[in-house]
Structure formats: C-alpha cells, structure tokens
Amino acid sequence: MAASSGYKEYVAGLVAGVATVITGHPFDTVKVKLQKHNTEVGGIKYRNGLHCAARVLQTEGVRGLYRGATSSFVGMAFESSLLFGIYSQTKQSLQRGLQTDLPQPKVIIPAAAYGGAIISFVLCPSELVKCRMQVQGTDSAVPKSSRYSGPLDCAIKTVKAEGVTGIFRGGFTTLLRELIGNAFFFSTYEYVRHYMHLQLHRNSDSSRHRHLVDIGIGIVTGGLGGVAFWSAVLPLDVAKTIIQTAPDRDAPRNPFRVLSSIYERAGLRGCYAGFGPTLVRAFPANAAAIVTWELAMKVLGIRHD
C-alpha cells in the first residue's frame, strides 16, 4: 500500500462487501440449512447442496435463497469495510522500513488476524440474525408462531428473550473463525498475487492487456483465498451455526464441545456439513470481493503494491 489514504481504503472495502453478498448469499443460505438440519437428530435431511437449493427454489423461489440477505448486506458491507481498511493500514504500518517486495508472513498474518478480530464483533450479531432467518424457511421445523417477520424483528425478539448478550451468542467462535480464516485468506492472496504478477506482467505490453491481466489475477487470488479461508475454518463455522440457532438459551456455547457432540452423532462429515456449497460459494464470492476491492482502490487513487 502507498501512503495512508484514510477513509478511501474503507470505502473500497465496503464496495467489496456488497459484491460478496450479491454473489455469495444464495450459496450461504444452502450452507446454513445443511449445517442446521443435517447435524440434528431426526428432522429434514438434505442429500446434498443441490438437493437443498432445489427444495428452497421449489418451495420459496429465488427469494428463499436470499433469506436473511438484508442483515447480511449491512453486516458484510460494514465488516468488509473494516477488514480491508484495517488490513491495508496495519500492513502498511508493519512493513515500514522493510526493504523487500516479497510477501512477509510477519506482516501479513498479524495484520489479517487483527482485522479479523475487530470484525468478529460486527459479524457475530449480523450473522446470528442471518442464520436464524435462513433456517426458518418453509421446510423448517420452527413453528410459524415462533418465526420472525424480518431481520429487525429477529434482533428485537432475541434481545427480549436473551438480553443484549443474546445477540452476541457465538461470539468466541466467530472470533476464532475470523482470526484463523483471515490469516489463511490474506496469506494465500498475497503470495499467489505476488508470483502471478511476476510471471504474467513480463508478457503484458499494452495497458489494456495489463488491466485484463490484473482482473484475471484478482479472480484467481480472491477465489483461492476464499477456498483457503473456508477449508481451514469450516468446522468452527458449523459450530457457530449450531450455537447461534439453538432454541435453548442454555445450550452449550463452547465450539469444541459442540463439535465433539456433532462428531459423535454424524462423524467427520457432520463437522464439515455444507462443505460443498461453501467451497462453490467461496471462489466466486471472494473473487468478486477482491476484483471489486482492487478496482475501487484504482478508482480512488490508492496504489496497491
């Protein structure tokens, strides 16, 4: 990153967050439904992600795949703005004085982990609302009288029933997921980007060609970064979904205890419930985020080294 651009880095991150939700929310809905229903004893079971998506489309239409998207848009836009802004500025601060163009783990990992820790406090309540909205579709065992009419209704009822701390249920698990996941995401992004630039820009003559190459690099680096993120932390995400959607306010909140219980019931497959749609979503959603982020930085005049 060049000299600090203040708010511009946060604006670029916000735009990236919106692109992520538009691209990835339907896949996320399928993931959450698989994590909730396929790890329970009895109830509805989906054969796979495609079966789940087809059932949602049949019973609720496209709108069903975007259930909970309102809170996701707000949460993801704010979260992405903070993540990319904090990562960019922390990375710039940590690499001051380093005389190398090579990606440095001692810079990338702390900057990514710090950004991940901060955004977990934003993500936890927005994802709790999103997950609770996503699991109450027409195929849900949740009685109609107990369903939420919208994200605000969900948030208000949660606070009334469980207190202010209830909206932060699953906070520790979210913190762990974001710390670890973003360290994997940005490490993969920075290393792949560095080596792709070395190889591809040698043969890029025209500025138009270079622009297309940059977009292609953004797609690959963002996509692979997303796959690395979710491959590393999916069991924690499964635990988070179970913790946040449990109807009993006294249900266990220790992610390792929850995962142990899931493993006893459903084996390793249960701990990776939703893995297919998560990986299918991870590549395009994160590719869209990185391409949008890098284009926004160019438009805003931020140099990305």
KOLLOVO-224793 format. One record per residue (C-alpha): residue in one letter; x, y, z; chain; residue number from 1. Coordinates in nm, 3 decimals, m for minus. Last residue first. Layout:
% residues N
residuo = A | x = X | y = Y | z = Z | cadena = A | num = NUM .
...
This chain:
% residues 305
residuo = D | x = 0.199 | y = m0.266 | z = m0.407 | cadena = A | num = 305 .
residuo = H | x = m0.159 | y = m0.139 | z = m0.427 | cadena = A | num = 304 .
residuo = R | x = m0.169 | y = 0.233 | z = m0.506 | cadena = A | num = 303 .
residuo = I | x = m0.483 | y = 0.409 | z = m0.388 | cadena = A | num = 302 .
residuo = G | x = m0.628 | y = 0.656 | z = m0.640 | cadena = A | num = 301 .
residuo = L | x = m0.995 | y = 0.609 | z = m0.557 | cadena = A | num = 300 .
residuo = V | x = m1.065 | y = 0.448 | z = m0.896 | cadena = A | num = 299 .
residuo = K | x = m0.763 | y = 0.221 | z = m0.851 | cadena = A | num = 298 .
residuo = M | x = m0.872 | y = 0.127 | z = m0.499 | cadena = A | num = 297 .
residuo = A | x = m1.223 | y = 0.051 | z = m0.625 | cadena = A | num = 296 .
residuo = L | x = m1.079 | y = m0.177 | z = m0.894 | cadena = A | num = 295 .
residuo = E | x = m0.874 | y = m0.366 | z = m0.633 | cadena = A | num = 294 .
residuo = W | x = m1.169 | y = m0.406 | z = m0.398 | cadena = A | num = 293 .
residuo = T | x = m1.409 | y = m0.509 | z = m0.677 | cadena = A | num = 292 .
residuo = V | x = m1.165 | y = m0.773 | z = m0.806 | cadena = A | num = 291 .
residuo = I | x = m1.100 | y = m0.892 | z = m0.449 | cadena = A | num = 290 .
residuo = A | x = m1.468 | y = m0.915 | z = m0.349 | cadena = A | num = 289 .
residuo = A | x = m1.581 | y = m1.075 | z = m0.676 | cadena = A | num = 288 .
residuo = A | x = m1.307 | y = m1.340 | z = m0.641 | cadena = A | num = 287 .
residuo = N | x = m1.421 | y = m1.387 | z = m0.282 | cadena = A | num = 286 .
residuo = A | x = m1.780 | y = m1.459 | z = m0.386 | cadena = A | num = 285 .
residuo = P | x = m1.682 | y = m1.662 | z = m0.695 | cadena = A | num = 284 .
residuo = F | x = m1.440 | y = m1.896 | z = m0.512 | cadena = A | num = 283 .
residuo = A | x = m1.603 | y = m1.931 | z = m0.172 | cadena = A | num = 282 .
residuo = R | x = m1.953 | y = m2.011 | z = m0.298 | cadena = A | num = 281 .
residuo = V | x = m1.864 | y = m2.347 | z = m0.453 | cadena = A | num = 280 .
residuo = L | x = m1.643 | y = m2.411 | z = m0.149 | cadena = A | num = 279 .
residuo = T | x = m1.928 | y = m2.338 | z = 0.092 | cadena = A | num = 278 .
residuo = P | x = m2.182 | y = m2.521 | z = m0.125 | cadena = A | num = 277 .
residuo = G | x = m1.975 | y = m2.840 | z = m0.097 | cadena = A | num = 276 .
residuo = F | x = m1.860 | y = m2.807 | z = 0.268 | cadena = A | num = 275 .
residuo = G | x = m2.215 | y = m2.761 | z = 0.400 | cadena = A | num = 274 .
residuo = A | x = m2.162 | y = m3.009 | z = 0.682 | cadena = A | num = 273 .
residuo = Y | x = m1.789 | y = m3.043 | z = 0.755 | cadena = A | num = 272 .
residuo = C | x = m1.826 | y = m3.138 | z = 1.122 | cadena = A | num = 271 .
residuo = G | x = m2.111 | y = m3.370 | z = 1.020 | cadena = A | num = 270 .
residuo = R | x = m1.889 | y = m3.549 | z = 0.769 | cadena = A | num = 269 .
residuo = L | x = m1.633 | y = m3.608 | z = 1.045 | cadena = A | num = 268 .
residuo = G | x = m1.886 | y = m3.821 | z = 1.230 | cadena = A | num = 267 .
residuo = A | x = m2.260 | y = m3.755 | z = 1.247 | cadena = A | num = 266 .
residuo = R | x = m2.369 | y = m3.813 | z = 1.605 | cadena = A | num = 265 .
residuo = E | x = m2.038 | y = m3.842 | z = 1.796 | cadena = A | num = 264 .
residuo = Y | x = m1.875 | y = m3.583 | z = 1.568 | cadena = A | num = 263 .
residuo = I | x = m2.162 | y = m3.341 | z = 1.629 | cadena = A | num = 262 .
residuo = S | x = m2.117 | y = m3.372 | z = 2.007 | cadena = A | num = 261 .
residuo = S | x = m1.740 | y = m3.316 | z = 1.977 | cadena = A | num = 260 .
residuo = L | x = m1.807 | y = m3.017 | z = 1.753 | cadena = A | num = 259 .
residuo = V | x = m2.037 | y = m2.864 | z = 2.016 | cadena = A | num = 258 .
residuo = R | x = m1.780 | y = m2.921 | z = 2.293 | cadena = A | num = 257 .
residuo = F | x = m1.511 | y = m2.765 | z = 2.075 | cadena = A | num = 256 .
residuo = P | x = m1.734 | y = m2.467 | z = 1.993 | cadena = A | num = 255 .
residuo = N | x = m1.812 | y = m2.392 | z = 2.362 | cadena = A | num = 254 .
residuo = R | x = m2.156 | y = m2.232 | z = 2.354 | cadena = A | num = 253 .
residuo = P | x = m2.359 | y = m2.520 | z = 2.500 | cadena = A | num = 252 .
residuo = A | x = m2.740 | y = m2.469 | z = 2.501 | cadena = A | num = 251 .
residuo = D | x = m2.874 | y = m2.253 | z = 2.786 | cadena = A | num = 250 .
residuo = R | x = m3.071 | y = m2.024 | z = 2.552 | cadena = A | num = 249 .
residuo = D | x = m3.246 | y = m2.330 | z = 2.408 | cadena = A | num = 248 .
residuo = P | x = m3.362 | y = m2.268 | z = 2.050 | cadena = A | num = 247 .
residuo = A | x = m3.013 | y = m2.336 | z = 1.911 | cadena = A | num = 246 .
residuo = T | x = m2.962 | y = m2.119 | z = 1.602 | cadena = A | num = 245 .
residuo = Q | x = m2.649 | y = m1.932 | z = 1.714 | cadena = A | num = 244 .
residuo = I | x = m2.470 | y = m2.228 | z = 1.871 | cadena = A | num = 243 .
residuo = I | x = m2.546 | y = m2.464 | z = 1.579 | cadena = A | num = 242 .
residuo = T | x = m2.434 | y = m2.206 | z = 1.320 | cadena = A | num = 241 .
residuo = K | x = m2.118 | y = m2.129 | z = 1.518 | cadena = A | num = 240 .
residuo = A | x = m2.029 | y = m2.498 | z = 1.546 | cadena = A | num = 239 .
residuo = V | x = m2.061 | y = m2.538 | z = 1.168 | cadena = A | num = 238 .
residuo = D | x = m1.844 | y = m2.227 | z = 1.121 | cadena = A | num = 237 .
residuo = L | x = m1.579 | y = m2.372 | z = 1.352 | cadena = A | num = 236 .
residuo = P | x = m1.583 | y = m2.692 | z = 1.144 | cadena = A | num = 235 .
residuo = L | x = m1.543 | y = m2.476 | z = 0.827 | cadena = A | num = 234 .
residuo = V | x = m1.229 | y = m2.297 | z = 0.948 | cadena = A | num = 233 .
residuo = A | x = m0.930 | y = m2.401 | z = 0.735 | cadena = A | num = 232 .
residuo = S | x = m1.111 | y = m2.510 | z = 0.418 | cadena = A | num = 231 .
residuo = W | x = m1.320 | y = m2.193 | z = 0.445 | cadena = A | num = 230 .
residuo = F | x = m1.029 | y = m1.949 | z = 0.441 | cadena = A | num = 229 .
residuo = A | x = m0.819 | y = m2.143 | z = 0.186 | cadena = A | num = 228 .
residuo = V | x = m1.115 | y = m2.156 | z = m0.058 | cadena = A | num = 227 .
residuo = G | x = m1.168 | y = m1.783 | z = m0.015 | cadena = A | num = 226 .
residuo = G | x = m0.800 | y = m1.709 | z = m0.079 | cadena = A | num = 225 .
residuo = L | x = m0.811 | y = m1.930 | z = m0.389 | cadena = A | num = 224 .
residuo = G | x = m1.104 | y = m1.730 | z = m0.528 | cadena = A | num = 223 .
residuo = G | x = m0.954 | y = m1.392 | z = m0.440 | cadena = A | num = 222 .
residuo = T | x = m0.618 | y = m1.484 | z = m0.591 | cadena = A | num = 221 .
residuo = V | x = m0.768 | y = m1.634 | z = m0.910 | cadena = A | num = 220 .
residuo = I | x = m1.025 | y = m1.359 | z = m0.975 | cadena = A | num = 219 .
residuo = G | x = m0.783 | y = m1.079 | z = m0.886 | cadena = A | num = 218 .
residuo = I | x = m0.515 | y = m1.225 | z = m1.115 | cadena = A | num = 217 .
residuo = G | x = m0.766 | y = m1.228 | z = m1.402 | cadena = A | num = 216 .
residuo = I | x = m0.864 | y = m0.868 | z = m1.328 | cadena = A | num = 215 .
residuo = D | x = m0.497 | y = m0.766 | z = m1.321 | cadena = A | num = 214 .
residuo = V | x = m0.435 | y = m0.949 | z = m1.651 | cadena = A | num = 213 .
residuo = L | x = m0.724 | y = m0.760 | z = m1.810 | cadena = A | num = 212 .
residuo = H | x = m0.574 | y = m0.428 | z = m1.698 | cadena = A | num = 211 .
residuo = R | x = m0.226 | y = m0.532 | z = m1.816 | cadena = A | num = 210 .
residuo = H | x = m0.367 | y = m0.611 | z = m2.161 | cadena = A | num = 209 .
residuo = R | x = m0.530 | y = m0.271 | z = m2.175 | cadena = A | num = 208 .
residuo = S | x = m0.202 | y = m0.105 | z = m2.065 | cadena = A | num = 207 .
residuo = S | x = m0.027 | y = m0.273 | z = m2.358 | cadena = A | num = 206 .
residuo = D | x = 0.283 | y = m0.489 | z = m2.315 | cadena = A | num = 205 .
residuo = S | x = 0.200 | y = m0.771 | z = m2.076 | cadena = A | num = 204 .
residuo = N | x = 0.450 | y = m1.056 | z = m2.113 | cadena = A | num = 203 .
residuo = R | x = 0.654 | y = m0.984 | z = m1.800 | cadena = A | num = 202 .
residuo = H | x = 0.328 | y = m0.896 | z = m1.628 | cadena = A | num = 201 .
residuo = L | x = 0.225 | y = m1.261 | z = m1.616 | cadena = A | num = 200 .
residuo = Q | x = 0.503 | y = m1.436 | z = m1.425 | cadena = A | num = 199 .
residuo = L | x = 0.597 | y = m1.181 | z = m1.159 | cadena = A | num = 198 .
residuo = H | x = 0.235 | y = m1.072 | z = m1.117 | cadena = A | num = 197 .
residuo = M | x = 0.130 | y = m1.434 | z = m1.065 | cadena = A | num = 196 .
residuo = Y | x = 0.404 | y = m1.477 | z = m0.804 | cadena = A | num = 195 .
residuo = H | x = 0.297 | y = m1.177 | z = m0.597 | cadena = A | num = 194 .
residuo = R | x = m0.075 | y = m1.245 | z = m0.630 | cadena = A | num = 193 .
residuo = V | x = m0.037 | y = m1.607 | z = m0.517 | cadena = A | num = 192 .
residuo = Y | x = 0.163 | y = m1.497 | z = m0.211 | cadena = A | num = 191 .
residuo = E | x = m0.064 | y = m1.206 | z = m0.115 | cadena = A | num = 190 .
residuo = Y | x = m0.397 | y = m1.386 | z = m0.161 | cadena = A | num = 189 .
residuo = T | x = m0.290 | y = m1.707 | z = 0.012 | cadena = A | num = 188 .
residuo = S | x = m0.156 | y = m1.515 | z = 0.312 | cadena = A | num = 187 .
residuo = F | x = m0.465 | y = m1.291 | z = 0.307 | cadena = A | num = 186 .
residuo = F | x = m0.711 | y = m1.580 | z = 0.325 | cadena = A | num = 185 .
residuo = F | x = m0.517 | y = m1.806 | z = 0.565 | cadena = A | num = 184 .
residuo = A | x = m0.470 | y = m1.526 | z = 0.823 | cadena = A | num = 183 .
residuo = N | x = m0.831 | y = m1.429 | z = 0.754 | cadena = A | num = 182 .
residuo = G | x = m0.957 | y = m1.774 | z = 0.847 | cadena = A | num = 181 .
residuo = I | x = m0.760 | y = m1.809 | z = 1.171 | cadena = A | num = 180 .
residuo = L | x = m0.863 | y = m1.481 | z = 1.333 | cadena = A | num = 179 .
residuo = E | x = m1.208 | y = m1.481 | z = 1.172 | cadena = A | num = 178 .
residuo = R | x = m1.303 | y = m1.832 | z = 1.283 | cadena = A | num = 177 .
residuo = L | x = m1.166 | y = m1.784 | z = 1.635 | cadena = A | num = 176 .
residuo = L | x = m1.360 | y = m1.458 | z = 1.682 | cadena = A | num = 175 .
residuo = T | x = m1.680 | y = m1.613 | z = 1.542 | cadena = A | num = 174 .
residuo = T | x = m1.646 | y = m1.900 | z = 1.789 | cadena = A | num = 173 .
residuo = F | x = m1.596 | y = m1.656 | z = 2.077 | cadena = A | num = 172 .
residuo = G | x = m1.900 | y = m1.452 | z = 1.969 | cadena = A | num = 171 .
residuo = G | x = m2.136 | y = m1.748 | z = 1.931 | cadena = A | num = 170 .
residuo = R | x = m2.420 | y = m1.566 | z = 2.110 | cadena = A | num = 169 .
residuo = F | x = m2.363 | y = m1.191 | z = 2.065 | cadena = A | num = 168 .
residuo = I | x = m2.733 | y = m1.112 | z = 2.015 | cadena = A | num = 167 .
residuo = G | x = m2.801 | y = m1.298 | z = 2.339 | cadena = A | num = 166 .
residuo = T | x = m2.568 | y = m1.067 | z = 2.534 | cadena = A | num = 165 .
residuo = V | x = m2.826 | y = m0.790 | z = 2.498 | cadena = A | num = 164 .
residuo = G | x = m3.086 | y = m0.999 | z = 2.680 | cadena = A | num = 163 .
residuo = E | x = m3.198 | y = m1.349 | z = 2.589 | cadena = A | num = 162 .
residuo = A | x = m3.571 | y = m1.328 | z = 2.516 | cadena = A | num = 161 .
residuo = K | x = m3.608 | y = m0.954 | z = 2.462 | cadena = A | num = 160 .
residuo = V | x = m3.271 | y = m0.928 | z = 2.283 | cadena = A | num = 159 .
residuo = T | x = m3.360 | y = m1.218 | z = 2.052 | cadena = A | num = 158 .
residuo = K | x = m3.708 | y = m1.078 | z = 1.988 | cadena = A | num = 157 .
residuo = I | x = m3.562 | y = m0.740 | z = 1.887 | cadena = A | num = 156 .
residuo = A | x = m3.295 | y = m0.891 | z = 1.657 | cadena = A | num = 155 .
residuo = C | x = m3.543 | y = m1.124 | z = 1.486 | cadena = A | num = 154 .
residuo = D | x = m3.799 | y = m0.848 | z = 1.437 | cadena = A | num = 153 .
residuo = L | x = m3.526 | y = m0.631 | z = 1.285 | cadena = A | num = 152 .
residuo = P | x = m3.423 | y = m0.914 | z = 1.049 | cadena = A | num = 151 .
residuo = G | x = m3.780 | y = m0.983 | z = 0.929 | cadena = A | num = 150 .
residuo = S | x = m4.112 | y = m1.142 | z = 1.018 | cadena = A | num = 149 .
residuo = Y | x = m3.950 | y = m1.385 | z = 1.260 | cadena = A | num = 148 .
residuo = R | x = m4.090 | y = m1.730 | z = 1.322 | cadena = A | num = 147 .
residuo = S | x = m4.226 | y = m1.854 | z = 1.654 | cadena = A | num = 146 .
residuo = S | x = m4.593 | y = m1.872 | z = 1.554 | cadena = A | num = 145 .
residuo = K | x = m4.494 | y = m2.047 | z = 1.232 | cadena = A | num = 144 .
residuo = P | x = m4.343 | y = m2.338 | z = 1.427 | cadena = A | num = 143 .
residuo = V | x = m3.971 | y = m2.398 | z = 1.358 | cadena = A | num = 142 .
residuo = A | x = m3.941 | y = m2.741 | z = 1.191 | cadena = A | num = 141 .
residuo = S | x = m3.816 | y = m2.569 | z = 0.877 | cadena = A | num = 140 .
residuo = D | x = m3.901 | y = m2.661 | z = 0.519 | cadena = A | num = 139 .
residuo = T | x = m4.097 | y = m2.338 | z = 0.470 | cadena = A | num = 138 .
residuo = G | x = m3.787 | y = m2.139 | z = 0.566 | cadena = A | num = 137 .
residuo = Q | x = m3.685 | y = m2.075 | z = 0.927 | cadena = A | num = 136 .
residuo = V | x = m3.317 | y = m2.173 | z = 0.897 | cadena = A | num = 135 .
residuo = Q | x = m3.215 | y = m1.868 | z = 0.694 | cadena = A | num = 134 .
residuo = M | x = m3.370 | y = m1.609 | z = 0.926 | cadena = A | num = 133 .
residuo = R | x = m3.191 | y = m1.753 | z = 1.229 | cadena = A | num = 132 .
residuo = C | x = m2.865 | y = m1.764 | z = 1.032 | cadena = A | num = 131 .
residuo = K | x = m2.892 | y = m1.401 | z = 0.919 | cadena = A | num = 130 .
residuo = V | x = m2.981 | y = m1.272 | z = 1.267 | cadena = A | num = 129 .
residuo = L | x = m2.685 | y = m1.458 | z = 1.422 | cadena = A | num = 128 .
residuo = E | x = m2.468 | y = m1.349 | z = 1.131 | cadena = A | num = 127 .
residuo = S | x = m2.541 | y = m0.979 | z = 1.196 | cadena = A | num = 126 .
residuo = P | x = m2.481 | y = m1.021 | z = 1.571 | cadena = A | num = 125 .
residuo = C | x = m2.145 | y = m1.203 | z = 1.528 | cadena = A | num = 124 .
residuo = L | x = m2.013 | y = m1.017 | z = 1.225 | cadena = A | num = 123 .
residuo = V | x = m1.965 | y = m0.678 | z = 1.388 | cadena = A | num = 122 .
residuo = F | x = m1.767 | y = m0.810 | z = 1.688 | cadena = A | num = 121 .
residuo = S | x = m1.584 | y = m1.053 | z = 1.457 | cadena = A | num = 120 .
residuo = I | x = m1.473 | y = m0.752 | z = 1.251 | cadena = A | num = 119 .
residuo = I | x = m1.210 | y = m0.648 | z = 1.508 | cadena = A | num = 118 .
residuo = A | x = m1.055 | y = m0.994 | z = 1.546 | cadena = A | num = 117 .
residuo = G | x = m1.035 | y = m1.049 | z = 1.169 | cadena = A | num = 116 .
residuo = G | x = m0.858 | y = m0.716 | z = 1.112 | cadena = A | num = 115 .
residuo = Y | x = m0.605 | y = m0.804 | z = 1.381 | cadena = A | num = 114 .
residuo = A | x = m0.559 | y = m1.154 | z = 1.238 | cadena = A | num = 113 .
residuo = A | x = m0.502 | y = m1.016 | z = 0.886 | cadena = A | num = 112 .
residuo = A | x = m0.248 | y = m0.755 | z = 1.001 | cadena = A | num = 111 .
residuo = P | x = m0.072 | y = m1.009 | z = 1.229 | cadena = A | num = 110 .
residuo = I | x = m0.057 | y = m1.269 | z = 0.946 | cadena = A | num = 109 .
residuo = I | x = 0.050 | y = m1.038 | z = 0.662 | cadena = A | num = 108 .
residuo = V | x = 0.341 | y = m0.855 | z = 0.829 | cadena = A | num = 107 .
residuo = K | x = 0.532 | y = m1.140 | z = 0.998 | cadena = A | num = 106 .
residuo = P | x = 0.433 | y = m1.358 | z = 0.698 | cadena = A | num = 105 .
residuo = Q | x = 0.622 | y = m1.121 | z = 0.464 | cadena = A | num = 104 .
residuo = P | x = 0.526 | y = m1.104 | z = 0.096 | cadena = A | num = 103 .
residuo = L | x = 0.838 | y = m1.037 | z = m0.114 | cadena = A | num = 102 .
residuo = D | x = 0.895 | y = m0.679 | z = m0.230 | cadena = A | num = 101 .
residuo = T | x = 1.181 | y = m0.628 | z = 0.015 | cadena = A | num = 100 .
residuo = Q | x = 1.347 | y = m0.344 | z = 0.205 | cadena = A | num = 99 .
residuo = L | x = 1.132 | y = m0.342 | z = 0.518 | cadena = A | num = 98 .
residuo = G | x = 1.129 | y = 0.006 | z = 0.674 | cadena = A | num = 97 .
residuo = R | x = 0.753 | y = 0.029 | z = 0.708 | cadena = A | num = 96 .
residuo = Q | x = 0.611 | y = m0.320 | z = 0.661 | cadena = A | num = 95 .
residuo = L | x = 0.414 | y = m0.315 | z = 0.986 | cadena = A | num = 94 .
residuo = S | x = 0.247 | y = 0.023 | z = 0.925 | cadena = A | num = 93 .
residuo = Q | x = 0.143 | y = m0.058 | z = 0.568 | cadena = A | num = 92 .
residuo = K | x = 0.007 | y = m0.394 | z = 0.679 | cadena = A | num = 91 .
residuo = T | x = m0.191 | y = m0.227 | z = 0.956 | cadena = A | num = 90 .
residuo = Q | x = m0.335 | y = 0.026 | z = 0.709 | cadena = A | num = 89 .
residuo = S | x = m0.438 | y = m0.230 | z = 0.448 | cadena = A | num = 88 .
residuo = Y | x = m0.567 | y = m0.488 | z = 0.699 | cadena = A | num = 87 .
residuo = I | x = m0.768 | y = m0.226 | z = 0.889 | cadena = A | num = 86 .
residuo = G | x = m0.931 | y = m0.093 | z = 0.571 | cadena = A | num = 85 .
residuo = F | x = m0.990 | y = m0.436 | z = 0.419 | cadena = A | num = 84 .
residuo = L | x = m1.147 | y = m0.574 | z = 0.736 | cadena = A | num = 83 .
residuo = L | x = m1.336 | y = m0.260 | z = 0.840 | cadena = A | num = 82 .
residuo = S | x = m1.502 | y = m0.205 | z = 0.502 | cadena = A | num = 81 .
residuo = S | x = m1.568 | y = m0.579 | z = 0.471 | cadena = A | num = 80 .
residuo = E | x = m1.741 | y = m0.584 | z = 0.808 | cadena = A | num = 79 .
residuo = F | x = m1.954 | y = m0.276 | z = 0.734 | cadena = A | num = 78 .
residuo = A | x = m2.063 | y = m0.407 | z = 0.393 | cadena = A | num = 77 .
residuo = M | x = m2.096 | y = m0.763 | z = 0.527 | cadena = A | num = 76 .
residuo = G | x = m2.315 | y = m0.663 | z = 0.821 | cadena = A | num = 75 .
residuo = V | x = m2.548 | y = m0.435 | z = 0.628 | cadena = A | num = 74 .
residuo = F | x = m2.578 | y = m0.669 | z = 0.330 | cadena = A | num = 73 .
residuo = S | x = m2.605 | y = m0.977 | z = 0.556 | cadena = A | num = 72 .
residuo = S | x = m2.878 | y = m0.816 | z = 0.764 | cadena = A | num = 71 .
residuo = T | x = m3.078 | y = m0.764 | z = 0.446 | cadena = A | num = 70 .
residuo = A | x = m2.976 | y = m1.100 | z = 0.298 | cadena = A | num = 69 .
residuo = G | x = m3.157 | y = m1.302 | z = 0.565 | cadena = A | num = 68 .
residuo = R | x = m3.348 | y = m1.501 | z = 0.303 | cadena = A | num = 67 .
residuo = Y | x = m3.174 | y = m1.455 | z = m0.033 | cadena = A | num = 66 .
residuo = L | x = m3.213 | y = m1.821 | z = m0.133 | cadena = A | num = 65 .
residuo = G | x = m3.580 | y = m1.806 | z = m0.034 | cadena = A | num = 64 .
residuo = R | x = m3.637 | y = m1.505 | z = m0.261 | cadena = A | num = 63 .
residuo = V | x = m3.532 | y = m1.721 | z = m0.556 | cadena = A | num = 62 .
residuo = G | x = m3.848 | y = m1.929 | z = m0.510 | cadena = A | num = 61 .
residuo = E | x = m3.990 | y = m2.039 | z = m0.177 | cadena = A | num = 60 .
residuo = T | x = m4.097 | y = m2.405 | z = m0.203 | cadena = A | num = 59 .
residuo = Q | x = m3.940 | y = m2.516 | z = m0.531 | cadena = A | num = 58 .
residuo = L | x = m3.640 | y = m2.282 | z = m0.507 | cadena = A | num = 57 .
residuo = V | x = m3.571 | y = m2.397 | z = m0.149 | cadena = A | num = 56 .
residuo = R | x = m3.602 | y = m2.763 | z = m0.249 | cadena = A | num = 55 .
residuo = A | x = m3.371 | y = m2.719 | z = m0.547 | cadena = A | num = 54 .
residuo = A | x = m3.110 | y = m2.546 | z = m0.328 | cadena = A | num = 53 .
residuo = C | x = m3.122 | y = m2.829 | z = m0.070 | cadena = A | num = 52 .
residuo = H | x = m3.097 | y = m3.101 | z = m0.335 | cadena = A | num = 51 .
residuo = L | x = m2.804 | y = m2.919 | z = m0.494 | cadena = A | num = 50 .
residuo = G | x = m2.628 | y = m2.885 | z = m0.159 | cadena = A | num = 49 .
residuo = N | x = m2.651 | y = m3.255 | z = m0.081 | cadena = A | num = 48 .
residuo = R | x = m2.893 | y = m3.528 | z = 0.024 | cadena = A | num = 47 .
residuo = Y | x = m3.083 | y = m3.291 | z = 0.251 | cadena = A | num = 46 .
residuo = K | x = m3.221 | y = m3.411 | z = 0.583 | cadena = A | num = 45 .
residuo = I | x = m3.534 | y = m3.281 | z = 0.750 | cadena = A | num = 44 .
residuo = G | x = m3.600 | y = m3.377 | z = 1.109 | cadena = A | num = 43 .
residuo = G | x = m3.434 | y = m3.652 | z = 1.312 | cadena = A | num = 42 .
residuo = V | x = m3.122 | y = m3.591 | z = 1.523 | cadena = A | num = 41 .
residuo = E | x = m2.971 | y = m3.267 | z = 1.401 | cadena = A | num = 40 .
residuo = T | x = m2.645 | y = m3.228 | z = 1.204 | cadena = A | num = 39 .
residuo = N | x = m2.807 | y = m3.232 | z = 0.858 | cadena = A | num = 38 .
residuo = H | x = m3.067 | y = m2.968 | z = 0.953 | cadena = A | num = 37 .
residuo = K | x = m2.853 | y = m2.682 | z = 1.083 | cadena = A | num = 36 .
residuo = Q | x = m2.532 | y = m2.720 | z = 0.882 | cadena = A | num = 35 .
residuo = L | x = m2.721 | y = m2.808 | z = 0.564 | cadena = A | num = 34 .
residuo = K | x = m2.952 | y = m2.507 | z = 0.607 | cadena = A | num = 33 .
residuo = V | x = m2.653 | y = m2.279 | z = 0.675 | cadena = A | num = 32 .
residuo = K | x = m2.467 | y = m2.395 | z = 0.364 | cadena = A | num = 31 .
residuo = V | x = m2.775 | y = m2.355 | z = 0.141 | cadena = A | num = 30 .
residuo = T | x = m2.824 | y = m1.998 | z = 0.265 | cadena = A | num = 29 .
residuo = D | x = m2.453 | y = m1.927 | z = 0.210 | cadena = A | num = 28 .
residuo = F | x = m2.474 | y = m2.043 | z = m0.150 | cadena = A | num = 27 .
residuo = P | x = m2.762 | y = m1.798 | z = m0.207 | cadena = A | num = 26 .
residuo = H | x = m2.558 | y = m1.522 | z = m0.033 | cadena = A | num = 25 .
residuo = G | x = m2.242 | y = m1.549 | z = m0.246 | cadena = A | num = 24 .
residuo = T | x = m2.255 | y = m1.318 | z = m0.545 | cadena = A | num = 23 .
residuo = I | x = m2.473 | y = m1.034 | z = m0.417 | cadena = A | num = 22 .
residuo = V | x = m2.320 | y = m1.068 | z = m0.069 | cadena = A | num = 21 .
residuo = T | x = m1.959 | y = m1.053 | z = m0.191 | cadena = A | num = 20 .
residuo = A | x = m2.021 | y = m0.757 | z = m0.424 | cadena = A | num = 19 .
residuo = V | x = m2.163 | y = m0.560 | z = m0.129 | cadena = A | num = 18 .
residuo = G | x = m1.854 | y = m0.642 | z = 0.077 | cadena = A | num = 17 .
residuo = A | x = m1.617 | y = m0.528 | z = m0.197 | cadena = A | num = 16 .
residuo = V | x = m1.792 | y = m0.190 | z = m0.209 | cadena = A | num = 15 .
residuo = L | x = m1.737 | y = m0.156 | z = 0.167 | cadena = A | num = 14 .
residuo = G | x = m1.369 | y = m0.248 | z = 0.137 | cadena = A | num = 13 .
residuo = A | x = m1.308 | y = 0.026 | z = m0.121 | cadena = A | num = 12 .
residuo = V | x = m1.480 | y = 0.277 | z = 0.109 | cadena = A | num = 11 .
residuo = Y | x = m1.259 | y = 0.165 | z = 0.399 | cadena = A | num = 10 .
residuo = E | x = m0.940 | y = 0.217 | z = 0.196 | cadena = A | num = 9 .
residuo = K | x = m1.069 | y = 0.560 | z = 0.093 | cadena = A | num = 8 .
residuo = Y | x = m1.127 | y = 0.671 | z = 0.454 | cadena = A | num = 7 .
residuo = G | x = m0.763 | y = 0.739 | z = 0.526 | cadena = A | num = 6 .
residuo = S | x = m0.543 | y = 0.720 | z = 0.216 | cadena = A | num = 5 .
residuo = S | x = m0.228 | y = 0.615 | z = 0.401 | cadena = A | num = 4 .
residuo = A | x = 0.086 | y = 0.631 | z = 0.189 | cadena = A | num = 3 .
residuo = A | x = 0.109 | y = 0.353 | z = m0.066 | cadena = A | num = 2 .
residuo = M | x = 0.000 | y = 0.000 | z = 0.000 | cadena = A | num = 1 .
